[in-house]
């Protein structure tokens, strides 16, 4: 089996050309013969009419000698004269098998005053000699039948056949050369794609296929470049993810290890001992939350995460979250402003509970003492808007597009928060599973607004 696409394309095109030539040869021979035969027939009629006109004008005493003289003057045609009784005045022509070329019935038809035309295409080129024309001729009171037929020699026919074969052979050669060039042009983009794919398989994502074609190959190369860019971005995200996980795990482990060693000292004060134990406990909880969030995010991104939507009161769920966080916002003396009309929603209550815990928890965490948090529901026809707004530290504009990335932390928040940076990534994943949207509007020093839109009247697009 031929493995080279270039060779397959070339052989396929060559086979098509060869078959086309084999089919074209008899067709060309047929139509070429038709053209020549039609031309011969017209000329023969013209010559015959000229002889008839001259005979009428000259009224030769020996018509046979007159016609024989015409034979000597024109080598392309043969003239045969028949008298009124149908007898040939001279030698009657025969074909290669010895059969008369002019039939008695044909002679009788011309003697009646009719013009006779005969054309046989059963054998192209060889059939040219079958062309004949008969015209009535009257000299004095005698009727004659003058037949004119072609006198093409075998050498002339072979020369004509050679000409046709030569032309078709040149077409085959030139076509084959052009096919070789065109095939290389067609296959070259595929070779580039193959080399780029091999580099991609070896982990080199800095590949770009430069194909200027505007056809399907050009679209394929464009799609390949887009895929390579996406894979490069995914690889960078993977590396960042590994780096961030390592950092998030290493930091608490370092603290735990350091303070554990400090606790081994015998002369450590009781207050310091309790302080160290408190730090170890806090860092352990931090590791536990990180592990829990990683498992949660991995589960959400899998195809088998439990998803159990039910109809419940969204406003009551938000109130319970606010009550849950009451110790935190009361300690910071925050003003909690709620506008929660009754809204029923069809969703997974446990998953959306995680969304409100993360978003409202962040609002409380990053709003200063005496600040304000506004939570409201806006029912629409088949959707509901959830507004969670604070007047806290805000998020820089150039960082707002990345806050939903894993492990990403806004610099201002990093100084105040010991979170893992996975909360908003989990939030967006859950909202996507519910066929909803989440937007952020923020200004540094003035606060942040999270606008979440969820469907209320139909089942989310998620496989159970």
C-alpha positions as CSV (number, residue, x, y, z in Angstrom):
1,X,0.0,0.0,0.0
2,X,1.3,3.5,-1.0
3,X,1.9,5.5,2.2
4,X,3.0,8.8,0.6
5,X,0.1,11.1,0.1
6,X,2.1,13.0,-2.6
7,X,2.7,9.8,-4.5
8,X,-1.0,8.8,-4.2
9,X,-2.2,12.1,-5.5
10,X,0.3,12.0,-8.4
11,X,-0.7,8.4,-9.3
12,X,-4.4,9.2,-9.0
13,X,-4.1,12.3,-11.3
14,X,-2.0,10.4,-13.8
15,X,-4.5,7.6,-13.9
16,X,-7.2,10.1,-14.5
17,X,-5.2,11.7,-17.3
18,X,-4.4,8.3,-19.0
19,X,-8.0,7.2,-18.8
20,X,-9.1,10.6,-20.2
21,X,-6.6,10.2,-23.1
22,X,-7.8,6.7,-23.9
23,X,-11.4,7.9,-24.0
24,X,-10.5,11.1,-25.8
25,X,-8.6,9.4,-28.6
26,X,-11.5,7.6,-30.3
27,X,-13.7,10.6,-29.6
28,X,-11.2,13.0,-31.1
29,X,-10.7,10.6,-34.1
30,X,-14.5,10.5,-34.6
31,X,-15.2,14.2,-34.4
32,X,-12.0,15.0,-36.4
33,X,-13.1,12.6,-39.1
34,X,-16.6,14.1,-39.0
35,X,-15.2,17.5,-39.6
36,X,-12.9,16.3,-42.4
37,X,-15.7,14.2,-44.0
38,X,-18.1,17.1,-44.0
39,X,-15.5,19.3,-45.6
40,X,-14.7,16.7,-48.2
41,X,-18.4,16.2,-49.0
42,X,-18.9,19.9,-49.5
43,X,-15.9,20.1,-51.8
44,X,-17.0,17.0,-53.7
45,X,-20.4,18.5,-54.4
46,X,-18.8,21.7,-55.6
47,X,-16.5,19.9,-57.9
48,X,-19.3,17.7,-59.2
49,X,-21.5,20.7,-59.9
50,X,-18.6,22.4,-61.7
51,X,-18.1,19.3,-64.0
52,X,-21.9,19.3,-64.7
53,X,-21.8,23.0,-65.6
54,X,-18.8,22.6,-67.8
55,X,-20.3,19.5,-69.5
56,X,-23.5,21.5,-70.2
57,X,-21.5,24.3,-71.7
58,X,-18.9,22.4,-73.6
59,X,-21.0,19.4,-74.6
60,X,-18.0,17.1,-75.1
61,X,-18.3,14.4,-77.7
62,X,-16.5,11.9,-75.5
63,X,-17.7,12.5,-71.9
64,X,-15.7,9.6,-70.5
65,X,-12.4,11.3,-71.7
66,X,-13.6,14.5,-70.2
67,X,-14.2,12.9,-66.8
68,X,-10.9,11.0,-67.1
69,X,-9.1,14.2,-67.6
70,X,-10.7,15.6,-64.4
71,X,-9.3,12.5,-62.6
72,X,-5.8,13.4,-63.6
73,X,-6.3,17.1,-62.6
74,X,-7.5,16.3,-59.1
75,X,-5.6,13.6,-57.1
76,X,-7.8,13.8,-54.0
77,X,-11.0,12.6,-55.7
78,X,-11.9,9.8,-58.1
79,X,-14.6,10.3,-60.7
80,X,-16.7,7.4,-62.0
81,X,-19.2,7.8,-64.8
82,X,-22.2,5.6,-65.4
83,X,-24.4,5.7,-68.6
84,X,-28.1,5.7,-68.7
85,X,-28.2,1.9,-68.4
86,X,-26.1,1.9,-65.2
87,X,-22.9,0.6,-66.8
88,X,-19.7,2.0,-65.7
89,X,-17.7,3.8,-68.4
90,X,-14.3,2.8,-67.2
91,X,-13.0,0.8,-64.2
92,X,-15.5,0.7,-61.3
93,X,-13.8,1.3,-57.9
94,X,-13.7,-1.5,-55.3
95,X,-12.9,-1.5,-51.6
96,X,-10.1,-3.4,-49.8
97,X,-12.2,-6.6,-49.9
98,X,-12.9,-6.3,-53.6
99,X,-16.5,-5.2,-53.2
100,X,-17.9,-2.4,-55.5
101,X,-17.7,0.9,-53.8
102,X,-20.7,2.2,-55.8
103,X,-23.9,0.1,-55.6
104,X,-26.4,-0.4,-58.4
105,X,-29.2,1.1,-56.4
106,X,-27.1,4.3,-55.8
107,X,-26.5,4.6,-59.5
108,X,-30.2,4.1,-60.3
109,X,-31.1,6.8,-57.8
110,X,-28.8,9.4,-59.4
111,X,-30.0,8.5,-62.9
112,X,-33.5,9.5,-61.8
113,X,-32.2,13.0,-61.2
114,X,-31.4,12.9,-57.5
115,X,-28.2,14.0,-55.8
116,X,-26.7,11.2,-53.7
117,X,-24.6,11.6,-50.5
118,X,-23.0,8.8,-48.5
119,X,-21.0,9.0,-45.3
120,X,-19.8,6.1,-43.2
121,X,-18.4,6.7,-39.6
122,X,-18.2,3.0,-38.7
123,X,-14.4,3.1,-39.0
124,X,-13.0,6.6,-38.2
125,X,-10.2,7.8,-40.6
126,X,-10.5,4.6,-42.6
127,X,-14.2,5.5,-43.3
128,X,-13.1,8.7,-45.1
129,X,-12.7,6.6,-48.3
130,X,-16.4,5.7,-47.9
131,X,-17.4,9.3,-48.6
132,X,-19.1,9.6,-52.0
133,X,-21.3,12.0,-53.9
134,X,-23.4,11.3,-57.0
135,X,-24.8,14.0,-59.2
136,X,-27.0,13.6,-62.4
137,X,-25.4,14.7,-65.6
138,X,-27.1,15.3,-69.0
139,X,-25.1,15.7,-72.2
140,X,-27.2,16.0,-75.3
141,X,-30.1,13.7,-75.0
142,X,-28.1,11.2,-72.8
143,X,-28.4,10.9,-69.0
144,X,-25.4,10.0,-66.9
145,X,-24.6,9.4,-63.2
146,X,-21.3,11.0,-62.1
147,X,-19.9,9.7,-58.8
148,X,-17.1,11.4,-56.9
149,X,-15.4,9.7,-54.0
150,X,-12.3,10.4,-51.9
151,X,-8.9,9.1,-52.8
152,X,-7.1,9.1,-49.4
153,X,-4.1,6.8,-49.4
154,X,-3.2,4.6,-46.4
155,X,-0.1,6.6,-45.9
156,X,-2.2,9.8,-45.5
157,X,-4.5,8.0,-43.0
158,X,-1.6,6.8,-41.0
159,X,-0.1,10.3,-41.0
160,X,-3.4,11.7,-39.7
161,X,-3.5,9.0,-37.0
162,X,0.0,9.8,-36.1
163,X,-0.8,13.5,-35.8
164,X,-3.7,12.8,-33.4
165,X,-1.6,10.4,-31.3
166,X,1.2,12.9,-31.1
167,X,-1.1,15.7,-29.9
168,X,-2.6,13.5,-27.3
169,X,0.8,12.3,-26.2
170,X,2.0,15.8,-25.8
171,X,-1.2,16.6,-23.7
172,X,-0.4,13.5,-21.5
173,X,3.3,14.6,-21.0
174,X,2.5,18.3,-20.3
175,X,-0.5,17.3,-18.1
176,X,1.7,14.9,-16.1
177,X,4.4,17.6,-15.5
178,X,1.7,20.0,-14.3
179,X,0.2,17.4,-12.1
180,X,3.6,16.8,-10.4
181,X,4.0,20.5,-9.7
182,X,0.4,21.0,-8.6
183,X,0.5,17.9,-6.3
184,X,3.6,19.2,-4.6
185,X,1.8,22.5,-4.1
186,X,-1.3,20.7,-2.6
187,X,0.7,18.4,-0.4
188,X,3.2,20.9,0.9
189,X,0.7,22.4,3.5
190,X,0.0,18.9,4.8
191,X,3.7,18.3,5.2
192,X,4.0,21.5,7.3
193,X,1.0,20.4,9.4
194,X,2.6,17.0,9.9
195,X,5.9,18.5,11.1
196,X,4.1,20.9,13.4
197,X,2.0,18.0,14.8
198,X,5.1,16.1,15.6
199,X,6.6,19.1,17.4
200,X,3.3,19.5,19.3
201,X,3.4,15.8,20.3
202,X,6.9,16.3,21.8
203,X,5.6,19.1,24.0
204,X,6.7,22.1,21.9
205,X,3.7,24.4,21.8
206,X,5.5,27.3,20.1
207,X,4.5,26.1,16.6
208,X,2.8,28.0,13.9
209,X,1.9,26.7,10.4
210,X,2.2,29.4,7.8
211,X,-0.2,28.5,5.0
212,X,-1.4,31.3,2.7
213,X,-4.2,29.2,1.1
214,X,-7.7,30.4,1.5
215,X,-9.3,27.0,0.9
216,X,-10.0,24.1,3.2
217,X,-6.2,23.5,3.8
218,X,-5.9,27.2,4.9
219,X,-8.8,26.8,7.3
220,X,-7.2,23.6,8.6
221,X,-3.9,25.3,9.2
222,X,-5.8,28.2,10.9
223,X,-7.6,25.8,13.2
224,X,-4.3,24.0,13.9
225,X,-2.7,27.3,15.0
226,X,-5.6,28.1,17.2
227,X,-5.5,24.6,18.7
228,X,-1.7,25.0,19.3
229,X,-2.4,28.4,21.0
230,X,-5.0,26.9,23.2
231,X,-2.8,24.0,24.2
232,X,0.0,26.4,25.0
233,X,-2.3,28.3,27.2
234,X,-3.5,25.1,28.9
235,X,0.1,24.0,29.4
236,X,0.9,27.4,31.0
237,X,-2.2,27.1,33.2
238,X,-1.1,23.6,34.2
239,X,2.3,24.8,35.2
240,X,0.8,27.7,37.1
241,X,-1.6,25.3,38.8
242,X,1.2,23.0,39.9
243,X,3.3,26.0,41.0
244,X,0.3,27.5,42.9
245,X,-0.6,24.2,44.6
246,X,3.0,23.7,45.6
247,X,3.1,27.2,47.0
248,X,-0.2,26.9,48.8
249,X,0.8,23.6,50.4
250,X,4.4,24.5,51.1
251,X,3.6,27.7,53.0
252,X,1.4,26.1,55.8
253,X,3.6,23.0,55.9
254,X,6.6,25.3,56.6
255,X,4.8,27.0,59.4
256,X,3.6,23.7,60.9
257,X,7.1,22.2,60.7
258,X,8.8,25.3,62.2
259,X,6.4,25.7,65.1
260,X,6.4,21.9,65.8
261,X,10.2,22.1,66.2
262,X,9.8,25.1,68.5
263,X,7.4,23.2,70.7
264,X,10.1,20.6,71.4
265,X,12.0,23.2,73.4
266,X,11.7,22.5,77.1
267,X,12.0,26.1,78.3
268,X,9.2,27.5,76.1
269,X,6.7,29.6,77.9
270,X,3.1,28.4,78.3
271,X,1.8,31.5,76.4
272,X,4.1,30.9,73.5
273,X,3.3,27.2,73.5
274,X,-0.5,28.0,73.2
275,X,0.3,30.5,70.5
276,X,2.3,28.0,68.5
277,X,-0.4,25.4,68.8
278,X,-2.9,27.9,67.6
279,X,-0.8,28.7,64.5
280,X,-0.4,25.0,63.8
281,X,-4.1,24.4,64.1
282,X,-4.9,27.4,61.9
283,X,-2.4,26.2,59.2
284,X,-3.8,22.7,59.4
285,X,-7.3,24.0,58.8
286,X,-5.9,26.0,55.9
287,X,-4.5,22.8,54.4
288,X,-7.8,21.1,55.0
289,X,-9.7,23.8,53.2
290,X,-7.3,23.8,50.3
291,X,-7.6,20.0,49.9
292,X,-11.4,20.3,50.2
293,X,-11.6,23.0,47.6
294,X,-9.3,21.1,45.2
295,X,-11.5,18.0,45.5
296,X,-14.6,20.2,45.1
297,X,-13.3,21.8,41.9
298,X,-12.1,18.5,40.5
299,X,-15.5,17.0,41.2
300,X,-17.3,19.8,39.6
301,X,-15.2,19.5,36.4
302,X,-15.8,15.8,36.1
303,X,-18.8,14.2,34.3
304,X,-19.9,12.4,37.4
305,X,-20.4,15.1,39.9
306,X,-23.7,14.7,41.8
307,X,-26.3,17.1,40.6
308,X,-29.8,17.1,42.2
309,X,-31.9,20.2,41.3
310,X,-35.0,20.9,43.3
311,X,-37.5,23.7,43.6
312,X,-36.9,25.8,46.7
313,X,-37.0,29.4,48.0
314,X,-33.9,31.3,46.9
315,X,-34.6,34.3,49.2
316,X,-34.7,32.1,52.3
317,X,-31.4,30.5,51.3
318,X,-29.8,33.9,51.1
319,X,-31.2,35.0,54.5
320,X,-29.8,31.8,56.1
321,X,-26.3,32.6,54.7
322,X,-26.5,36.2,56.0
323,X,-27.5,34.8,59.5
324,X,-24.6,32.3,59.3
325,X,-22.1,35.2,58.8
326,X,-23.7,37.4,61.5
327,X,-20.7,37.0,63.9
328,X,-18.3,38.3,61.2
329,X,-20.3,41.3,59.9
330,X,-21.5,42.2,63.4
331,X,-17.9,42.3,64.7
332,X,-17.0,44.7,61.8
333,X,-20.2,46.7,62.4
334,X,-21.3,46.3,58.8
335,X,-24.7,47.5,57.5
336,X,-26.5,44.5,55.8
337,X,-29.2,45.8,53.5
338,X,-31.4,43.0,52.1
339,X,-34.1,43.3,49.4
340,X,-35.2,39.7,48.9
341,X,-38.7,39.2,47.5
342,X,-39.9,35.7,47.4
343,X,-38.3,33.8,44.5
344,X,-38.6,30.1,43.8
345,X,-35.8,28.5,41.7
346,X,-35.1,25.1,40.2
347,X,-31.5,24.4,41.1
348,X,-29.1,22.3,43.2
349,X,-29.5,23.9,46.7
350,X,-26.2,22.5,48.1
351,X,-24.1,23.8,45.2
352,X,-25.7,27.3,45.2
353,X,-25.2,27.4,48.9
354,X,-21.5,27.1,48.2
355,X,-21.8,30.1,45.8
356,X,-23.4,32.4,48.3
357,X,-21.0,31.3,51.0
358,X,-18.0,32.3,48.9
359,X,-19.4,35.5,47.4
360,X,-21.0,36.9,50.5
361,X,-18.0,35.7,52.6
362,X,-15.7,37.7,50.3
363,X,-17.9,40.8,50.5
364,X,-17.7,40.7,54.4
365,X,-14.0,39.9,54.4
366,X,-12.9,42.8,52.1
367,X,-15.3,45.4,53.4
368,X,-13.8,47.7,56.1
369,X,-15.4,48.4,59.5
370,X,-18.6,50.3,59.3
371,X,-19.1,49.4,55.7
372,X,-22.2,48.5,53.7
373,X,-23.3,45.4,51.9
374,X,-26.3,45.3,49.7
375,X,-28.0,42.0,48.6
376,X,-31.1,42.0,46.5
377,X,-33.1,39.7,44.1
378,X,-34.6,41.0,40.9
379,X,-37.1,38.5,39.5
380,X,-37.5,38.4,35.7
381,X,-39.7,36.4,33.4
382,X,-37.9,33.1,33.6
383,X,-34.6,34.2,35.3
384,X,-33.6,35.9,38.4
385,X,-30.8,38.4,39.1
386,X,-28.8,38.3,42.3
387,X,-27.0,41.5,43.3
388,X,-24.2,41.3,45.9
389,X,-22.6,44.7,46.4
390,X,-20.2,46.1,48.9
391,X,-18.2,49.3,49.4
392,X,-15.0,47.6,50.3
393,X,-11.4,47.8,48.9
394,X,-12.5,47.0,45.3
395,X,-10.6,45.2,42.5
396,X,-8.3,46.8,39.9
397,X,-9.7,46.9,36.4
398,X,-6.7,45.0,34.9
399,X,-7.2,42.2,37.4
400,X,-11.0,41.8,37.1
401,X,-10.8,39.4,34.2
402,X,-8.6,36.9,36.2
403,X,-10.4,36.7,39.5
404,X,-12.2,33.5,38.4
405,X,-8.9,31.8,37.6
406,X,-7.7,29.1,40.0
407,X,-5.4,30.3,42.7
408,X,-5.5,33.9,41.5
409,X,-5.5,36.5,44.2
410,X,-5.8,40.2,43.9
411,X,-2.7,41.7,45.4
412,X,-4.6,43.9,47.9
413,X,-6.6,40.8,49.0
414,X,-3.5,38.7,49.3
415,X,-2.3,40.8,52.2
416,X,-5.5,40.4,54.1
417,X,-6.7,37.0,53.2
418,X,-5.2,33.6,53.7
419,X,-7.6,31.9,51.3
420,X,-6.5,29.5,48.6
421,X,-7.8,31.5,45.6
422,X,-10.1,28.7,44.5
423,X,-13.4,30.1,45.8
424,X,-14.4,32.2,42.8
425,X,-13.3,29.5,40.4
426,X,-15.7,27.1,42.2
427,X,-18.4,29.8,42.0
428,X,-18.1,30.3,38.3
429,X,-18.1,26.5,37.7
430,X,-21.3,26.0,39.7
431,X,-23.1,28.9,37.9
432,X,-22.0,27.5,34.5
433,X,-23.5,24.2,35.5
434,X,-26.8,26.0,36.2
435,X,-26.7,27.6,32.8
436,X,-26.2,31.0,34.5
437,X,-23.8,33.9,34.2
438,X,-21.7,35.9,36.6
439,X,-20.3,39.4,36.1
440,X,-18.1,41.7,38.2
441,X,-18.1,45.5,38.4
442,X,-15.5,47.0,40.7
443,X,-13.5,50.2,41.3
444,X,-10.6,50.4,43.7
445,X,-11.5,52.0,47.0
446,X,-15.3,52.2,46.1
447,X,-16.4,48.6,46.3
448,X,-17.4,45.6,44.1
449,X,-20.7,44.3,42.6
450,X,-21.2,40.7,41.6
451,X,-24.2,40.3,39.3
452,X,-25.4,36.7,39.0
453,X,-28.2,35.6,36.7
454,X,-29.8,32.2,37.0
455,X,-32.7,30.5,35.2
456,X,-35.8,29.7,37.4
457,X,-38.3,27.9,35.2
458,X,-36.3,25.2,33.4
459,X,-33.9,22.4,34.2
460,X,-30.2,23.4,34.0
461,X,-28.2,21.8,31.2
462,X,-26.3,19.3,33.3
463,X,-26.1,15.5,33.1
464,X,-26.9,13.8,36.4
